[in-house]
Amino acid sequence: MVNVIYKPIQEVIIMEVIKYNTPEELLRNILLLPGQPAILYWAEEVVFYPVPLMPNTSKIVEELLNGRIYWTFVSFAEMREYSSMVAAEKGPEAVVINVSRSKVLREVASWLKRRIGEE
């Protein structure tokens, strides 16, 4: 018999937050490699693009195993209604994934949403 262990993420540590006025502005400011698709996340009326810190050191792997993930930065914008695509005029398009079913990503989106009015 296989022992299945559920060990959810305990903390998301965001090192930098970049707020954009619109989802299209966010999309225009994402640096993508040629041919790489843009994938954005949506929950709680917020669209966001996290850039994770790669687990390429033993310290980061240890943190990950202890339930902590690190994002170098997160770009976000308010997007009240979910749409499966965002397109910038004369620019890139992005697939938008509704992550509302993820407790962790929903909490991140709520945290970001509280920053919409902050300057």
Sequence and secondary structure as in RCSB ss.txt:
>XXXX:A:sequence
MVNVIYKPIQEVIIMEVIKYNTPEELLRNILLLPGQPAILYWAEEVVFYPVPLMPNTSKIVEELLNGRIYWTFVS
FAEMREYSSMVAAEKGPEAVVINVSRSKVLREVASWLKRRIGEE
>XXXX:A:secstr
          EEEES EEE SSHHHHHHT    TT  EEEEEETTEEEEEEE    SHHHHHHHHTTEEEEEEEE
EEE SS  SEEE TTS EEEEEE TT HHHHHHHHHHHTTTT  
